[in-house]
């Protein structure tokens, strides 16, 4: 079990990480850091990551519409582009997004395979 990281430890690690990232910029790349700087950067980054994962989680949307919008945002897709990617008409996708049509099994399967959305999550929210 990992030790819980305090807010103070997080703030110190975040500050040191940011200082090391400034050094990376100054030295024009990670490859130019010393072994100690690289090890310290890894250590502080891990502390920050662990703290943020525990304290700043963002829950996944709990509707098909929310998941569609999230994937469109993540992949910088317009609705028309997503419809093409999912091999469906943009009208049908629009109807699903506006809750005027229930998503079909083939649509849910495409969301799982093409967009990488967990199939269990899809089945739970439909």
DRENDO-1510 file (C-alpha; in Angstrom, 1 decimal, always signed):
<recs>
REC; n; res; u; v; w
REC; 1; UNK; +0.0; +0.0; +0.0 .
REC; 2; UNK; +1.4; +3.4; -1.0 .
REC; 3; UNK; +1.8; +6.1; +1.6 .
REC; 4; UNK; -0.7; +8.9; +1.3 .
REC; 5; UNK; +0.9; +12.1; +0.1 .
REC; 6; UNK; +0.0; +15.2; +2.1 .
REC; 7; UNK; -0.9; +18.5; +0.5 .
REC; 8; UNK; +2.4; +20.0; +1.8 .
REC; 9; UNK; +4.4; +17.2; +0.2 .
REC; 10; UNK; +2.5; +17.6; -3.0 .
REC; 11; UNK; +3.2; +21.4; -3.1 .
REC; 12; UNK; +6.9; +20.9; -2.5 .
REC; 13; UNK; +7.2; +18.2; -5.2 .
REC; 14; UNK; +5.2; +20.2; -7.6 .
REC; 15; UNK; +7.5; +23.2; -7.1 .
REC; 16; UNK; +10.6; +21.1; -7.5 .
REC; 17; UNK; +9.2; +19.4; -10.6 .
REC; 18; UNK; +8.4; +22.8; -12.2 .
REC; 19; UNK; +11.9; +24.0; -11.4 .
REC; 20; UNK; +13.3; +21.0; -13.1 .
REC; 21; UNK; +11.1; +21.4; -16.1 .
REC; 22; UNK; +12.4; +25.0; -16.4 .
REC; 23; UNK; +15.9; +23.6; -16.4 .
REC; 24; UNK; +14.8; +21.2; -19.2 .
REC; 25; UNK; +13.7; +24.2; -21.2 .
REC; 26; UNK; +16.9; +26.1; -20.5 .
REC; 27; UNK; +19.0; +23.0; -21.5 .
REC; 28; UNK; +16.9; +22.5; -24.6 .
REC; 29; UNK; +15.6; +19.0; -23.8 .
REC; 30; UNK; +15.4; +16.1; -21.4 .
REC; 31; UNK; +18.4; +14.4; -22.9 .
REC; 32; UNK; +20.6; +17.2; -21.6 .
REC; 33; UNK; +19.7; +16.7; -17.9 .
REC; 34; UNK; +22.2; +15.1; -15.6 .
REC; 35; UNK; +21.4; +11.7; -14.2 .
REC; 36; UNK; +20.5; +13.2; -10.8 .
REC; 37; UNK; +18.2; +15.8; -12.4 .
REC; 38; UNK; +16.5; +13.1; -14.4 .
REC; 39; UNK; +16.0; +10.9; -11.3 .
REC; 40; UNK; +14.7; +13.8; -9.3 .
REC; 41; UNK; +12.3; +14.8; -12.0 .
REC; 42; UNK; +11.0; +11.3; -12.2 .
REC; 43; UNK; +10.6; +11.1; -8.4 .
REC; 44; UNK; +8.8; +14.5; -8.1 .
REC; 45; UNK; +6.6; +13.8; -11.2 .
REC; 46; UNK; +5.5; +10.5; -9.6 .
REC; 47; UNK; +4.6; +12.2; -6.3 .
REC; 48; UNK; +2.5; +14.9; -8.2 .
REC; 49; UNK; +0.9; +12.2; -10.4 .
REC; 50; UNK; -0.1; +10.0; -7.4 .
REC; 51; UNK; -1.5; +13.0; -5.4 .
REC; 52; UNK; -3.5; +14.3; -8.4 .
REC; 53; UNK; -4.9; +10.9; -9.3 .
REC; 54; UNK; -6.2; +10.5; -5.7 .
REC; 55; UNK; -7.5; +14.0; -5.2 .
REC; 56; UNK; -8.4; +15.3; -8.6 .
REC; 57; UNK; -10.3; +12.5; -10.4 .
REC; 58; UNK; -12.8; +13.3; -13.1 .
REC; 59; UNK; -15.6; +10.8; -13.4 .
REC; 60; UNK; -16.5; +9.4; -16.8 .
REC; 61; UNK; -19.9; +10.6; -18.2 .
REC; 62; UNK; -22.7; +8.3; -17.3 .
REC; 63; UNK; -24.7; +8.7; -20.5 .
REC; 64; UNK; -24.1; +7.6; -24.0 .
REC; 65; UNK; -24.4; +11.2; -25.1 .
REC; 66; UNK; -21.8; +12.3; -22.6 .
REC; 67; UNK; -19.4; +9.6; -23.7 .
REC; 68; UNK; -19.9; +10.6; -27.3 .
REC; 69; UNK; -19.2; +14.3; -26.5 .
REC; 70; UNK; -16.1; +13.3; -24.5 .
REC; 71; UNK; -14.7; +11.2; -27.3 .
REC; 72; UNK; -15.4; +14.0; -29.8 .
REC; 73; UNK; -13.5; +16.4; -27.6 .
REC; 74; UNK; -10.6; +14.1; -26.9 .
REC; 75; UNK; -10.1; +13.2; -30.6 .
REC; 76; UNK; -10.9; +16.7; -31.9 .
REC; 77; UNK; -13.7; +15.4; -34.0 .
REC; 78; UNK; -16.8; +17.1; -35.4 .
REC; 79; UNK; -20.1; +15.2; -35.3 .
REC; 80; UNK; -19.9; +14.5; -39.0 .
REC; 81; UNK; -16.4; +13.1; -38.7 .
REC; 82; UNK; -17.3; +10.9; -35.8 .
REC; 83; UNK; -20.4; +9.5; -37.7 .
REC; 84; UNK; -18.1; +8.6; -40.6 .
REC; 85; UNK; -15.6; +7.0; -38.3 .
REC; 86; UNK; -18.4; +4.9; -36.7 .
REC; 87; UNK; -19.8; +4.0; -40.2 .
REC; 88; UNK; -23.2; +5.7; -39.7 .
REC; 89; UNK; -25.1; +8.7; -41.0 .
REC; 90; UNK; -24.6; +11.9; -39.2 .
REC; 91; UNK; -28.4; +12.1; -38.8 .
REC; 92; UNK; -28.5; +8.8; -36.9 .
REC; 93; UNK; -25.7; +9.9; -34.7 .
REC; 94; UNK; -27.4; +13.2; -34.0 .
REC; 95; UNK; -30.6; +11.4; -33.1 .
REC; 96; UNK; -28.7; +9.2; -30.6 .
REC; 97; UNK; -26.9; +12.3; -29.2 .
REC; 98; UNK; -30.2; +14.1; -28.7 .
REC; 99; UNK; -31.9; +11.0; -27.1 .
REC; 100; UNK; -34.4; +10.6; -30.0 .
REC; 101; UNK; -33.1; +7.2; -30.9 .
REC; 102; UNK; -31.8; +4.3; -28.7 .
REC; 103; UNK; -28.2; +3.2; -29.6 .
REC; 104; UNK; -28.1; -0.1; -31.3 .
REC; 105; UNK; -25.9; -3.0; -30.4 .
REC; 106; UNK; -23.8; -2.4; -33.5 .
REC; 107; UNK; -23.4; +1.2; -32.5 .
REC; 108; UNK; -22.3; +0.3; -29.0 .
REC; 109; UNK; -19.9; -2.2; -30.4 .
REC; 110; UNK; -18.4; +0.4; -32.7 .
REC; 111; UNK; -18.0; +2.8; -29.8 .
REC; 112; UNK; -16.1; +0.0; -27.9 .
REC; 113; UNK; -13.9; -1.1; -30.8 .
REC; 114; UNK; -13.2; +2.2; -32.6 .
REC; 115; UNK; -13.3; +4.7; -29.7 .
REC; 116; UNK; -12.0; +2.3; -27.0 .
REC; 117; UNK; -14.9; +2.8; -24.6 .
REC; 118; UNK; -15.2; +0.0; -22.1 .
REC; 119; UNK; -18.0; -2.3; -23.2 .
REC; 120; UNK; -19.1; -3.0; -19.6 .
REC; 121; UNK; -19.6; +0.7; -19.1 .
REC; 122; UNK; -21.6; +1.0; -22.3 .
REC; 123; UNK; -23.9; -1.8; -21.2 .
REC; 124; UNK; -24.3; -0.4; -17.7 .
REC; 125; UNK; -25.4; +3.0; -18.9 .
REC; 126; UNK; -27.7; +2.0; -21.8 .
</recs>
